[in-house]
Amino acid sequence: MSDRRTLILQAATRVIARRGVRGLRVEELAAEAKVSTALIYYHFGDRAGLMRRTLEFISERAERHTEPSVSPRSDPRAHLEQMLLLELQDAPTVRENSAAWGELRATAVFEPELREQLRDSTYEWVEYAAGLIRRAQEAGTVDEDVIAADSAERLTTLVEGLSERWLSGSTSLDRARELLRGAVASELPLPGRPGPAPAPTAGDRRTGAQD
């Protein structure tokens, strides 16, 4: 990627994080990136092309800033936990990335094309997490009864929710990370140490079922 394209995508991420997707106007982006509007159209074709590439840029940058120090080969469970926790760190690029991702997801409610791209990015994230859980089960560090795909989806969903609460000031970063660690422990129990019992169903509550 050329330096100018990178500058434009960095500027687009900043604008989306601050003003939302609807605030991303080519003229304002050109001023933010200190380039001409013609150069933006040259590199990305139109606004839709710019949006697609910006989402890819945000996903790629997230992969870089959430790269754990623990190798997935040596300890896939620890690698997964570190990867998720690194989504919650008080670093400018992480805050910016997370805020922009949240804005993109909110806008996707109204833009089907963006929705499809976000779905694909989310699927890749969940699948990677599920693969790590399966490897941890093979290594004997996660109970074999855990359904990897379900746990991966719940954990990545929780990360997004905690990130939004932290960024909006509804919870502290320390509390968000504490809750995430607890969720990992519950979702990925060690062999022979089952997680917490499932909550009673609506039928149980109506009939007053007890242990």
TIRO-2110 file (N, C-alpha, C; in Angstrom, 1 decimal):
// TIRO-2110
0.8, -1.2, 0.0, N, 1, A
0.0, 0.0, 0.0, CA, 1, A
0.9, 1.3, 0.0, C, 1, A
0.5, 2.2, -0.9, N, 2, A
1.3, 3.4, -0.9, CA, 2, A
1.2, 4.3, 0.3, C, 2, A
2.1, 5.1, 0.6, N, 3, A
2.1, 6.0, 1.8, CA, 3, A
0.8, 6.9, 1.7, C, 3, A
0.5, 7.4, 0.6, N, 4, A
-0.7, 8.3, 0.5, CA, 4, A
-2.0, 7.5, 0.7, C, 4, A
-2.1, 6.3, 0.2, N, 5, A
-3.3, 5.6, 0.5, CA, 5, A
-3.4, 5.3, 2.0, C, 5, A
-2.3, 5.0, 2.6, N, 6, A
-2.3, 4.7, 4.1, CA, 6, A
-2.7, 5.9, 4.8, C, 6, A
-2.2, 7.1, 4.4, N, 7, A
-2.6, 8.4, 5.1, CA, 7, A
-4.1, 8.6, 5.0, C, 7, A
-4.6, 8.4, 3.8, N, 8, A
-6.1, 8.6, 3.5, CA, 8, A
-6.9, 7.6, 4.4, C, 8, A
-6.5, 6.4, 4.5, N, 9, A
-7.2, 5.4, 5.3, CA, 9, A
-7.1, 5.7, 6.8, C, 9, A
-6.0, 6.1, 7.2, N, 10, A
-5.8, 6.5, 8.6, CA, 10, A
-6.7, 7.7, 8.9, C, 10, A
-6.8, 8.7, 8.0, N, 11, A
-7.6, 9.8, 8.2, CA, 11, A
-9.1, 9.4, 8.2, C, 11, A
-9.5, 8.5, 7.3, N, 12, A
-10.9, 8.0, 7.2, CA, 12, A
-11.3, 7.4, 8.5, C, 12, A
-10.4, 6.6, 9.1, N, 13, A
-10.7, 5.9, 10.4, CA, 13, A
-10.9, 7.0, 11.5, C, 13, A
-10.0, 8.0, 11.5, N, 14, A
-10.2, 9.1, 12.5, CA, 14, A
-11.5, 9.8, 12.4, C, 14, A
-11.9, 10.1, 11.1, N, 15, A
-13.2, 10.8, 10.9, CA, 15, A
-14.4, 10.0, 11.3, C, 15, A
-14.3, 8.7, 10.9, N, 16, A
-15.5, 7.8, 11.3, CA, 16, A
-15.6, 7.7, 12.8, C, 16, A
-14.4, 7.5, 13.5, N, 17, A
-14.4, 7.4, 14.9, CA, 17, A
-15.0, 8.6, 15.6, C, 17, A
-14.7, 9.8, 15.1, N, 18, A
-15.2, 11.1, 15.7, CA, 18, A
-16.6, 11.4, 15.3, C, 18, A
-16.9, 11.2, 14.0, N, 19, A
-18.2, 11.8, 13.5, CA, 19, A
-19.2, 10.7, 12.9, C, 19, A
-18.7, 9.5, 12.9, N, 20, A
-19.6, 8.4, 12.3, CA, 20, A
-19.4, 8.3, 10.8, C, 20, A
-20.0, 7.3, 10.3, N, 21, A
-19.9, 7.1, 8.8, CA, 21, A
-20.6, 8.2, 8.0, C, 21, A
-21.7, 8.7, 8.5, N, 22, A
-22.4, 9.7, 7.8, CA, 22, A
-21.6, 11.0, 7.8, C, 22, A
-20.6, 11.1, 8.7, N, 23, A
-19.8, 12.3, 8.7, CA, 23, A
-18.6, 12.2, 7.8, C, 23, A
-18.4, 11.1, 7.1, N, 24, A
-17.3, 10.9, 6.2, CA, 24, A
-17.6, 11.5, 4.9, C, 24, A
-17.3, 12.7, 4.7, N, 25, A
-17.4, 13.4, 3.4, CA, 25, A
-16.1, 13.5, 2.7, C, 25, A
-16.0, 13.3, 1.4, N, 26, A
-14.8, 13.3, 0.7, CA, 26, A
-14.0, 14.6, 0.9, C, 26, A
-14.7, 15.7, 0.8, N, 27, A
-14.0, 17.0, 1.0, CA, 27, A
-13.4, 17.1, 2.3, C, 27, A
-14.1, 16.7, 3.4, N, 28, A
-13.6, 16.8, 4.7, CA, 28, A
-12.4, 15.8, 4.9, C, 28, A
-12.6, 14.7, 4.3, N, 29, A
-11.5, 13.7, 4.4, CA, 29, A
-10.2, 14.2, 3.8, C, 29, A
-10.4, 14.8, 2.6, N, 30, A
-9.2, 15.4, 1.9, CA, 30, A
-8.5, 16.4, 2.8, C, 30, A
-9.3, 17.2, 3.5, N, 31, A
-8.7, 18.2, 4.4, CA, 31, A
-8.0, 17.5, 5.6, C, 31, A
-8.6, 16.5, 6.1, N, 32, A
-8.0, 15.7, 7.2, CA, 32, A
-6.7, 15.1, 6.8, C, 32, A
-6.7, 14.5, 5.6, N, 33, A
-5.5, 13.7, 5.2, CA, 33, A
-4.5, 14.6, 4.5, C, 33, A
-4.9, 15.9, 4.2, N, 34, A
-4.0, 16.9, 3.5, CA, 34, A
-3.7, 16.4, 2.1, C, 34, A
-4.7, 15.9, 1.4, N, 35, A
-4.6, 15.5, 0.0, CA, 35, A
-5.7, 16.1, -0.8, C, 35, A
-5.7, 16.0, -2.1, N, 36, A
-6.8, 16.5, -2.9, CA, 36, A
-7.9, 15.4, -3.0, C, 36, A
-9.1, 15.9, -3.3, N, 37, A
-10.2, 15.0, -3.5, CA, 37, A
-10.0, 14.1, -4.7, C, 37, A
-9.3, 14.7, -5.7, N, 38, A
-9.0, 13.9, -6.9, CA, 38, A
-8.2, 12.7, -6.5, C, 38, A
-7.2, 12.8, -5.6, N, 39, A
-6.4, 11.7, -5.2, CA, 39, A
-7.2, 10.6, -4.5, C, 39, A
-8.2, 11.0, -3.7, N, 40, A
-9.0, 10.0, -3.1, CA, 40, A
-9.8, 9.2, -4.1, C, 40, A
-10.4, 9.9, -5.0, N, 41, A
-11.2, 9.2, -6.1, CA, 41, A
-10.3, 8.4, -6.9, C, 41, A
-9.0, 8.8, -7.2, N, 42, A
-8.1, 8.0, -8.0, CA, 42, A
-7.8, 6.7, -7.3, C, 42, A
-7.6, 6.7, -6.0, N, 43, A
-7.2, 5.5, -5.2, CA, 43, A
-8.4, 4.6, -4.9, C, 43, A
-9.6, 5.2, -4.7, N, 44, A
-10.7, 4.4, -4.2, CA, 44, A
-11.9, 4.4, -5.1, C, 44, A
-11.9, 5.1, -6.2, N, 45, A
-13.0, 5.1, -7.1, CA, 45, A
-14.2, 5.9, -6.7, C, 45, A
-14.9, 5.6, -5.6, N, 46, A
-16.0, 6.3, -5.1, CA, 46, A
-16.1, 6.1, -3.6, C, 46, A
-17.2, 6.7, -3.0, N, 47, A
-17.3, 6.6, -1.6, CA, 47, A
-17.5, 5.2, -1.1, C, 47, A
-18.2, 4.4, -1.9, N, 48, A
-18.4, 3.0, -1.5, CA, 48, A
-17.1, 2.2, -1.5, C, 48, A
-16.2, 2.5, -2.5, N, 49, A
-14.9, 1.9, -2.5, CA, 49, A
-14.0, 2.3, -1.3, C, 49, A
-14.1, 3.6, -1.0, N, 50, A
-13.4, 4.1, 0.2, CA, 50, A
-13.9, 3.4, 1.4, C, 50, A
-15.2, 3.2, 1.6, N, 51, A
-15.7, 2.6, 2.8, CA, 51, A
-15.3, 1.1, 2.9, C, 51, A
-15.3, 0.4, 1.8, N, 52, A
-14.8, -1.0, 1.8, CA, 52, A
-13.4, -1.1, 2.2, C, 52, A
-12.6, -0.3, 1.7, N, 53, A
-11.1, -0.3, 2.0, CA, 53, A
-10.9, 0.1, 3.4, C, 53, A
-11.6, 1.1, 3.9, N, 54, A
-11.4, 1.6, 5.3, CA, 54, A
-11.8, 0.5, 6.3, C, 54, A
-12.8, -0.3, 6.0, N, 55, A
-13.2, -1.3, 6.9, CA, 55, A
-12.1, -2.4, 6.9, C, 55, A
-11.6, -2.7, 5.7, N, 56, A
-10.5, -3.7, 5.7, CA, 56, A
-9.2, -3.2, 6.4, C, 56, A
-9.0, -1.9, 6.3, N, 57, A
-7.8, -1.3, 7.0, CA, 57, A
-8.0, -1.4, 8.5, C, 57, A
-9.2, -1.1, 9.0, N, 58, A
-9.5, -1.2, 10.4, CA, 58, A
-9.3, -2.6, 10.9, C, 58, A
-9.8, -3.6, 10.1, N, 59, A
-9.6, -5.0, 10.5, CA, 59, A
-8.2, -5.4, 10.5, C, 59, A
-7.4, -5.0, 9.5, N, 60, A
-6.0, -5.4, 9.5, CA, 60, A
-5.2, -4.7, 10.6, C, 60, A
-5.6, -3.5, 10.9, N, 61, A
-4.9, -2.8, 12.0, CA, 61, A
-5.2, -3.4, 13.4, C, 61, A
-6.4, -3.9, 13.5, N, 62, A
-6.8, -4.6, 14.7, CA, 62, A
-6.0, -5.8, 14.9, C, 62, A
-5.8, -6.6, 13.9, N, 63, A
-5.0, -7.8, 14.0, CA, 63, A
-3.6, -7.5, 14.5, C, 63, A
-3.0, -6.3, 14.0, N, 64, A
-1.7, -6.0, 14.5, CA, 64, A
-1.6, -5.6, 15.9, C, 64, A
-2.6, -4.8, 16.4, N, 65, A
-2.5, -4.3, 17.8, CA, 65, A
-3.0, -5.3, 18.8, C, 65, A
-3.6, -6.5, 18.3, N, 66, A
-4.0, -7.5, 19.2, CA, 66, A
-3.2, -8.8, 19.0, C, 66, A
-2.0, -8.7, 18.5, N, 67, A
-1.1, -9.8, 18.4, CA, 67, A
-0.5, -10.2, 19.7, C, 67, A
-0.9, -11.4, 20.3, N, 68, A
-0.4, -11.7, 21.6, CA, 68, A
1.1, -12.1, 21.6, C, 68, A
1.7, -12.1, 22.8, N, 69, A
3.1, -12.5, 22.9, CA, 69, A
3.2, -14.0, 23.0, C, 69, A
2.1, -14.6, 23.4, N, 70, A
2.1, -16.1, 23.6, CA, 70, A
1.8, -16.7, 22.2, C, 70, A
2.6, -17.7, 21.8, N, 71, A
2.4, -18.3, 20.5, CA, 71, A
1.1, -19.2, 20.5, C, 71, A
0.3, -19.2, 19.5, N, 72, A
-0.9, -20.1, 19.4, CA, 72, A
-0.5, -21.5, 19.4, C, 72, A
0.8, -21.8, 19.0, N, 73, A
1.2, -23.2, 19.0, CA, 73, A
1.6, -23.7, 20.4, C, 73, A
2.2, -22.9, 21.2, N, 74, A
2.6, -23.3, 22.5, CA, 74, A
1.5, -23.3, 23.5, C, 74, A
0.5, -22.3, 23.4, N, 75, A
-0.6, -22.2, 24.3, CA, 75, A
-1.7, -21.5, 23.7, C, 75, A
-2.6, -22.2, 22.9, N, 76, A
-3.7, -21.6, 22.2, CA, 76, A
-4.7, -20.9, 23.1, C, 76, A
-4.9, -21.5, 24.3, N, 77, A
-5.9, -20.9, 25.2, CA, 77, A
-5.4, -19.5, 25.7, C, 77, A
-4.1, -19.4, 26.1, N, 78, A
-3.6, -18.2, 26.6, CA, 78, A
-3.5, -17.2, 25.4, C, 78, A
-3.2, -17.7, 24.2, N, 79, A
-3.1, -16.8, 23.0, CA, 79, A
-4.5, -16.1, 22.8, C, 79, A
-5.5, -16.9, 22.9, N, 80, A
-6.9, -16.4, 22.7, CA, 80, A
-7.2, -15.4, 23.7, C, 80, A
-6.9, -15.7, 25.0, N, 81, A
-7.3, -14.7, 26.1, CA, 81, A
-6.5, -13.4, 25.9, C, 81, A
-5.2, -13.5, 25.6, N, 82, A
-4.5, -12.3, 25.3, CA, 82, A
-5.0, -11.5, 24.2, C, 82, A
-5.4, -12.2, 23.1, N, 83, A
-5.9, -11.5, 21.9, CA, 83, A
-7.2, -10.7, 22.2, C, 83, A
-8.0, -11.3, 23.0, N, 84, A
-9.3, -10.7, 23.4, CA, 84, A
-9.0, -9.5, 24.3, C, 84, A
-8.2, -9.7, 25.3, N, 85, A
-7.9, -8.6, 26.2, CA, 85, A
-7.2, -7.4, 25.5, C, 85, A
-6.4, -7.7, 24.5, N, 86, A
-5.7, -6.6, 23.8, CA, 86, A
-6.7, -5.7, 23.0, C, 86, A
-7.9, -6.2, 22.8, N, 87, A
-8.9, -5.3, 22.2, CA, 87, A
-9.3, -4.2, 23.2, C, 87, A
-9.0, -4.4, 24.5, N, 88, A
-9.4, -3.4, 25.5, CA, 88, A
-8.1, -2.9, 26.1, C, 88, A
-7.5, -2.0, 25.4, N, 89, A
-6.2, -1.3, 25.9, CA, 89, A
-6.3, 0.2, 25.6, C, 89, A
-5.8, 0.9, 26.6, N, 90, A
-5.9, 2.4, 26.5, CA, 90, A
-4.8, 3.0, 25.6, C, 90, A
-4.8, 2.7, 24.3, N, 91, A
-3.8, 3.2, 23.3, CA, 91, A
-4.6, 3.9, 22.3, C, 91, A
-4.1, 5.0, 21.8, N, 92, A
-4.9, 5.9, 20.8, CA, 92, A
-5.4, 5.1, 19.6, C, 92, A
-4.5, 4.3, 19.0, N, 93, A
-5.0, 3.6, 17.8, CA, 93, A
-6.1, 2.5, 18.1, C, 93, A
-6.0, 1.9, 19.3, N, 94, A
-7.0, 0.9, 19.7, CA, 94, A
-8.3, 1.6, 20.0, C, 94, A
-8.3, 2.7, 20.7, N, 95, A
-9.5, 3.5, 21.0, CA, 95, A
-10.1, 3.9, 19.6, C, 95, A
-9.3, 4.4, 18.8, N, 96, A
-9.8, 4.9, 17.5, CA, 96, A
-10.4, 3.8, 16.6, C, 96, A
-9.7, 2.7, 16.6, N, 97, A
-10.2, 1.5, 15.8, CA, 97, A
-11.5, 1.0, 16.4, C, 97, A
-11.6, 0.9, 17.7, N, 98, A
-12.8, 0.3, 18.3, CA, 98, A
-14.0, 1.3, 18.1, C, 98, A
-13.7, 2.6, 18.2, N, 99, A
-14.8, 3.5, 18.0, CA, 99, A
-15.3, 3.5, 16.6, C, 99, A
-14.3, 3.4, 15.6, N, 100, A
-14.7, 3.4, 14.2, CA, 100, A
-15.5, 2.1, 13.9, C, 100, A
-15.0, 1.0, 14.5, N, 101, A
-15.7, -0.3, 14.3, CA, 101, A
-17.2, -0.2, 14.8, C, 101, A
-17.4, 0.4, 15.9, N, 102, A
-18.7, 0.5, 16.5, CA, 102, A
-19.6, 1.4, 15.6, C, 102, A
-19.0, 2.5, 15.0, N, 103, A
-19.8, 3.3, 14.1, CA, 103, A
-20.1, 2.6, 12.8, C, 103, A
-19.2, 1.8, 12.3, N, 104, A
-19.5, 1.0, 11.1, CA, 104, A
-20.6, 0.0, 11.4, C, 104, A
-20.6, -0.6, 12.5, N, 105, A
-21.6, -1.7, 12.8, CA, 105, A
-22.9, -1.0, 13.0, C, 105, A
-23.0, 0.2, 13.6, N, 106, A
-24.3, 0.9, 13.7, CA, 106, A
-24.8, 1.3, 12.4, C, 106, A
-24.0, 1.8, 11.5, N, 107, A
-24.4, 2.2, 10.2, CA, 107, A
-24.9, 1.0, 9.3, C, 107, A
-24.3, -0.1, 9.5, N, 108, A
-24.6, -1.3, 8.7, CA, 108, A
-26.1, -1.7, 8.9, C, 108, A
-26.8, -1.2, 9.9, N, 109, A
-28.2, -1.5, 10.1, CA, 109, A
-29.0, -1.0, 8.9, C, 109, A
-28.5, 0.1, 8.3, N, 110, A
-29.2, 0.8, 7.2, CA, 110, A
-28.5, 0.6, 5.9, C, 110, A
-27.3, 0.0, 5.8, N, 111, A
-26.6, -0.1, 4.5, CA, 111, A
-26.3, -1.6, 4.3, C, 111, A
-27.1, -2.3, 3.5, N, 112, A
-26.9, -3.7, 3.2, CA, 112, A
-25.5, -4.1, 2.8, C, 112, A
-24.9, -3.2, 1.9, N, 113, A
-23.5, -3.6, 1.4, CA, 113, A
-22.5, -3.6, 2.5, C, 113, A
-22.6, -2.6, 3.4, N, 114, A
-21.7, -2.6, 4.5, CA, 114, A
-21.9, -3.7, 5.5, C, 114, A
-23.2, -4.1, 5.6, N, 115, A
-23.6, -5.2, 6.5, CA, 115, A
-22.9, -6.5, 6.0, C, 115, A
-22.9, -6.7, 4.7, N, 116, A
-22.3, -7.9, 4.2, CA, 116, A
-20.8, -8.0, 4.5, C, 116, A
-20.1, -6.9, 4.3, N, 117, A
-18.7, -6.8, 4.6, CA, 117, A
-18.4, -7.0, 6.1, C, 117, A
-19.2, -6.4, 6.9, N, 118, A
-19.0, -6.6, 8.4, CA, 118, A
-19.3, -8.0, 8.8, C, 118, A
-20.3, -8.6, 8.2, N, 119, A
-20.6, -10.0, 8.5, CA, 119, A
-19.4, -10.9, 8.2, C, 119, A
-18.8, -10.7, 7.0, N, 120, A
-17.6, -11.5, 6.6, CA, 120, A
-16.4, -11.3, 7.6, C, 120, A
-16.2, -10.0, 8.0, N, 121, A
-15.1, -9.7, 8.9, CA, 121, A
-15.3, -10.4, 10.3, C, 121, A
-16.6, -10.3, 10.7, N, 122, A
-16.9, -10.9, 12.0, CA, 122, A
-16.8, -12.4, 12.0, C, 122, A
-17.2, -13.0, 10.9, N, 123, A
-17.1, -14.4, 10.7, CA, 123, A
-15.7, -14.9, 10.8, C, 123, A
-14.8, -14.1, 10.1, N, 124, A
-13.4, -14.5, 10.2, CA, 124, A
-12.8, -14.4, 11.6, C, 124, A
-13.2, -13.4, 12.3, N, 125, A
-12.8, -13.3, 13.7, CA, 125, A
-13.3, -14.4, 14.6, C, 125, A
-14.5, -14.7, 14.5, N, 126, A
-15.1, -15.8, 15.3, CA, 126, A
-14.5, -17.1, 14.9, C, 126, A
-14.3, -17.4, 13.6, N, 127, A
-13.7, -18.6, 13.2, CA, 127, A
-12.3, -18.8, 13.7, C, 127, A
-11.5, -17.7, 13.7, N, 128, A
-10.1, -17.8, 14.2, CA, 128, A
-10.2, -18.1, 15.7, C, 128, A
-11.1, -17.5, 16.5, N, 129, A
-11.2, -17.7, 17.9, CA, 129, A
-11.6, -19.2, 18.1, C, 129, A
-12.6, -19.7, 17.3, N, 130, A
-13.1, -21.0, 17.5, CA, 130, A
-11.9, -22.0, 17.2, C, 130, A
-11.1, -21.7, 16.2, N, 131, A
-10.0, -22.6, 15.9, CA, 131, A
-9.0, -22.7, 17.0, C, 131, A
-8.8, -21.6, 17.7, N, 132, A
-7.9, -21.6, 18.9, CA, 132, A
-8.5, -22.4, 20.0, C, 132, A
-9.8, -22.3, 20.2, N, 133, A
-10.4, -23.1, 21.2, CA, 133, A
-10.3, -24.6, 20.9, C, 133, A
-10.5, -25.0, 19.7, N, 134, A
-10.4, -26.4, 19.3, CA, 134, A
-8.9, -26.9, 19.5, C, 134, A
-8.0, -26.1, 19.2, N, 135, A
-6.6, -26.4, 19.4, CA, 135, A
-6.3, -26.6, 20.9, C, 135, A
-6.9, -25.7, 21.7, N, 136, A
-6.7, -25.8, 23.2, CA, 136, A
-7.3, -27.1, 23.7, C, 136, A
-8.5, -27.5, 23.1, N, 137, A
-9.1, -28.8, 23.5, CA, 137, A
-8.2, -29.9, 23.2, C, 137, A
-7.6, -29.9, 22.0, N, 138, A
-6.6, -31.0, 21.6, CA, 138, A
-5.4, -31.0, 22.6, C, 138, A
-5.0, -29.8, 23.1, N, 139, A
-3.9, -29.7, 24.0, CA, 139, A
-4.2, -30.0, 25.4, C, 139, A
-5.5, -30.2, 25.7, N, 140, A
-5.9, -30.6, 27.0, CA, 140, A
-6.0, -29.4, 28.0, C, 140, A
-6.2, -28.2, 27.4, N, 141, A
-6.3, -27.0, 28.3, CA, 141, A
-7.7, -26.4, 28.3, C, 141, A
-8.6, -27.0, 27.6, N, 142, A
-10.1, -26.6, 27.6, CA, 142, A
-10.9, -27.9, 27.6, C, 142, A
-11.9, -27.9, 28.4, N, 143, A
-12.8, -29.1, 28.4, CA, 143, A
-13.3, -29.5, 27.1, C, 143, A
-13.4, -30.7, 26.8, N, 144, A
-13.8, -31.2, 25.4, CA, 144, A
-15.2, -31.0, 25.2, C, 144, A
-16.1, -30.8, 26.2, N, 145, A
-17.5, -30.6, 26.0, CA, 145, A
-17.8, -29.2, 25.6, C, 145, A
-16.9, -28.3, 25.6, N, 146, A
-17.1, -26.9, 25.2, CA, 146, A
-17.4, -26.9, 23.7, C, 146, A
-18.4, -26.2, 23.2, N, 147, A
-18.7, -26.0, 21.8, CA, 147, A
-18.0, -24.8, 21.3, C, 147, A
-16.9, -25.1, 20.6, N, 148, A
-15.9, -24.0, 20.3, CA, 148, A
-16.6, -22.8, 19.5, C, 148, A
-17.4, -23.1, 18.5, N, 149, A
-18.0, -22.0, 17.8, CA, 149, A
-18.9, -21.2, 18.6, C, 149, A
-19.7, -21.8, 19.5, N, 150, A
-20.6, -21.0, 20.4, CA, 150, A
-19.8, -20.1, 21.3, C, 150, A
-18.8, -20.7, 22.0, N, 151, A
-18.0, -19.9, 22.9, CA, 151, A
-17.3, -18.8, 22.2, C, 151, A
-16.8, -19.0, 21.0, N, 152, A
-16.0, -18.0, 20.3, CA, 152, A
-17.0, -16.9, 20.0, C, 152, A
-18.2, -17.2, 19.6, N, 153, A
-19.2, -16.1, 19.2, CA, 153, A
-19.6, -15.3, 20.4, C, 153, A
-19.8, -16.0, 21.6, N, 154, A
-20.2, -15.3, 22.8, CA, 154, A
-19.0, -14.4, 23.3, C, 154, A
-17.8, -14.9, 23.2, N, 155, A
-16.7, -14.1, 23.7, CA, 155, A
-16.4, -12.9, 22.8, C, 155, A
-16.4, -13.0, 21.5, N, 156, A
-16.2, -11.9, 20.6, CA, 156, A
-17.3, -10.9, 20.7, C, 156, A
-18.5, -11.3, 20.9, N, 157, A
-19.6, -10.4, 21.1, CA, 157, A
-19.4, -9.6, 22.4, C, 157, A
-19.0, -10.3, 23.5, N, 158, A
-18.8, -9.6, 24.7, CA, 158, A
-17.7, -8.6, 24.6, C, 158, A
-16.6, -8.9, 23.9, N, 159, A
-15.6, -7.9, 23.7, CA, 159, A
-16.1, -6.6, 23.0, C, 159, A
-16.9, -6.8, 22.0, N, 160, A
-17.5, -5.6, 21.4, CA, 160, A
-18.4, -4.8, 22.3, C, 160, A
-19.2, -5.5, 23.1, N, 161, A
-20.0, -4.8, 24.0, CA, 161, A
-19.3, -4.1, 25.1, C, 161, A
-18.3, -4.7, 25.7, N, 162, A
-17.4, -4.1, 26.7, CA, 162, A
-16.7, -3.0, 26.2, C, 162, A
-16.2, -3.1, 25.0, N, 163, A
-15.4, -2.0, 24.3, CA, 163, A
-16.3, -0.7, 24.2, C, 163, A
-17.6, -0.9, 23.8, N, 164, A
-18.5, 0.2, 23.7, CA, 164, A
-18.8, 0.9, 25.0, C, 164, A
-19.0, 0.0, 26.0, N, 165, A
-19.3, 0.6, 27.4, CA, 165, A
-18.0, 1.3, 27.9, C, 165, A
-16.9, 0.8, 27.7, N, 166, A
-15.7, 1.5, 28.2, CA, 166, A
-15.4, 2.8, 27.4, C, 166, A
-15.5, 2.7, 26.1, N, 167, A
-15.3, 4.0, 25.3, CA, 167, A
-16.3, 5.0, 25.6, C, 167, A
-17.5, 4.6, 26.0, N, 168, A
-18.6, 5.6, 26.3, CA, 168, A
-18.6, 6.1, 27.7, C, 168, A
-17.7, 5.5, 28.5, N, 169, A
-17.6, 5.9, 29.9, CA, 169, A
-18.6, 5.2, 30.8, C, 169, A
-19.2, 4.1, 30.4, N, 170, A
-20.2, 3.4, 31.2, CA, 170, A
-19.5, 2.4, 32.2, C, 170, A
-18.3, 2.1, 31.9, N, 171, A
-17.5, 1.2, 32.8, CA, 171, A
-16.1, 1.6, 32.6, C, 171, A
-15.3, 1.1, 33.6, N, 172, A
-13.8, 1.4, 33.6, CA, 172, A
-13.1, 0.4, 32.7, C, 172, A
-11.9, 0.7, 32.3, N, 173, A
-11.1, -0.3, 31.5, CA, 173, A
-10.8, -1.5, 32.4, C, 173, A
-10.4, -1.2, 33.7, N, 174, A
-10.1, -2.3, 34.6, CA, 174, A
-11.3, -3.3, 34.8, C, 174, A
-12.5, -2.7, 34.9, N, 175, A
-13.7, -3.5, 35.1, CA, 175, A
-14.0, -4.3, 33.9, C, 175, A
-13.8, -3.7, 32.7, N, 176, A
-14.1, -4.4, 31.4, CA, 176, A
-13.2, -5.6, 31.3, C, 176, A
-11.9, -5.4, 31.6, N, 177, A
-10.9, -6.5, 31.4, CA, 177, A
-11.2, -7.6, 32.5, C, 177, A
-11.6, -7.1, 33.7, N, 178, A
-11.9, -8.1, 34.7, CA, 178, A
-13.1, -9.0, 34.3, C, 178, A
-14.1, -8.4, 33.7, N, 179, A
-15.3, -9.1, 33.3, CA, 179, A
-14.9, -10.1, 32.1, C, 179, A
-14.1, -9.6, 31.2, N, 180, A
-13.7, -10.5, 30.1, CA, 180, A
-12.9, -11.7, 30.6, C, 180, A
-12.0, -11.5, 31.5, N, 181, A
-11.2, -12.6, 32.1, CA, 181, A
-12.2, -13.6, 32.7, C, 181, A
-13.2, -13.1, 33.5, N, 182, A
-14.1, -14.0, 34.1, CA, 182, A
-14.9, -14.8, 33.0, C, 182, A
-15.3, -14.1, 31.9, N, 183, A
-16.0, -14.8, 30.9, CA, 183, A
-15.2, -15.9, 30.2, C, 183, A
-13.9, -15.6, 30.0, N, 184, A
-13.0, -16.6, 29.4, CA, 184, A
-12.9, -17.8, 30.3, C, 184, A
-12.8, -17.6, 31.6, N, 185, A
-12.7, -18.7, 32.6, CA, 185, A
-14.0, -19.5, 32.6, C, 185, A
-15.2, -18.8, 32.4, N, 186, A
-16.4, -19.6, 32.4, CA, 186, A
-16.7, -20.3, 31.1, C, 186, A
-16.3, -19.7, 30.0, N, 187, A
-16.6, -20.3, 28.7, CA, 187, A
-15.6, -21.4, 28.4, C, 187, A
-14.4, -21.3, 28.9, N, 188, A
-13.3, -22.3, 28.6, CA, 188, A
-12.8, -22.9, 29.8, C, 188, A
-13.6, -23.7, 30.5, N, 189, A
-13.1, -24.4, 31.7, CA, 189, A
-12.0, -25.4, 31.4, C, 189, A
-11.2, -25.6, 32.4, N, 190, A
-10.2, -26.7, 32.2, CA, 190, A
-10.8, -28.1, 32.2, C, 190, A
-10.2, -29.1, 31.7, N, 191, A
-10.8, -30.4, 31.7, CA, 191, A
-11.1, -30.8, 33.1, C, 191, A
-12.3, -31.4, 33.4, N, 192, A
-12.7, -31.8, 34.7, CA, 192, A
-13.2, -30.7, 35.6, C, 192, A
-13.2, -29.5, 35.1, N, 193, A
-13.7, -28.3, 35.9, CA, 193, A
-14.8, -27.6, 35.1, C, 193, A
-16.0, -28.2, 35.0, N, 194, A
-17.1, -27.6, 34.2, CA, 194, A
-17.4, -26.2, 34.6, C, 194, A
-17.8, -25.4, 33.7, N, 195, A
-18.2, -24.0, 34.0, CA, 195, A
-19.4, -23.9, 34.8, C, 195, A
-19.9, -22.7, 35.1, N, 196, A
-21.1, -22.6, 35.9, CA, 196, A
-22.3, -23.2, 35.3, C, 196, A
-23.2, -23.7, 36.2, N, 197, A
-24.5, -24.4, 35.7, CA, 197, A
-25.3, -23.4, 34.9, C, 197, A
-26.0, -23.9, 33.8, N, 198, A
-26.8, -22.9, 33.0, CA, 198, A
-27.9, -22.3, 33.9, C, 198, A
-28.3, -21.1, 33.5, N, 199, A
-29.4, -20.4, 34.2, CA, 199, A
-30.7, -21.2, 34.0, C, 199, A
-31.6, -21.1, 34.9, N, 200, A
-32.9, -21.8, 34.8, CA, 200, A
-33.7, -21.3, 33.6, C, 200, A
-34.4, -22.2, 32.9, N, 201, A
-35.2, -21.7, 31.8, CA, 201, A
-36.5, -21.1, 32.3, C, 201, A
-37.2, -20.4, 31.4, N, 202, A
-38.5, -19.8, 31.8, CA, 202, A
-39.4, -20.8, 32.4, C, 202, A
-39.4, -22.1, 31.8, N, 203, A
-40.3, -23.1, 32.4, CA, 203, A
-39.9, -23.5, 33.8, C, 203, A
-38.6, -23.6, 34.1, N, 204, A
-38.1, -23.9, 35.4, CA, 204, A
-38.6, -22.8, 36.4, C, 204, A
-38.5, -21.5, 36.0, N, 205, A
-38.9, -20.5, 36.9, CA, 205, A
-40.4, -20.5, 37.2, C, 205, A
-41.2, -20.9, 36.1, N, 206, A
-42.6, -20.9, 36.3, CA, 206, A
-43.1, -22.0, 37.3, C, 206, A
-42.4, -23.2, 37.1, N, 207, A
-42.8, -24.3, 37.9, CA, 207, A
-42.0, -24.4, 39.3, C, 207, A
-41.1, -23.4, 39.5, N, 208, A
-40.4, -23.4, 40.7, CA, 208, A
-39.4, -24.5, 40.9, C, 208, A
-38.9, -25.0, 39.8, N, 209, A
-37.9, -26.1, 39.8, CA, 209, A
-36.7, -25.7, 40.6, C, 209, A
-36.2, -26.6, 41.4, N, 210, A
-35.0, -26.4, 42.2, CA, 210, A
-34.0, -27.5, 42.0, C, 210, A
-32.7, -27.3, 42.4, N, 211, A
-31.7, -28.4, 42.3, CA, 211, A
-32.1, -29.5, 43.3, C, 211, A
END
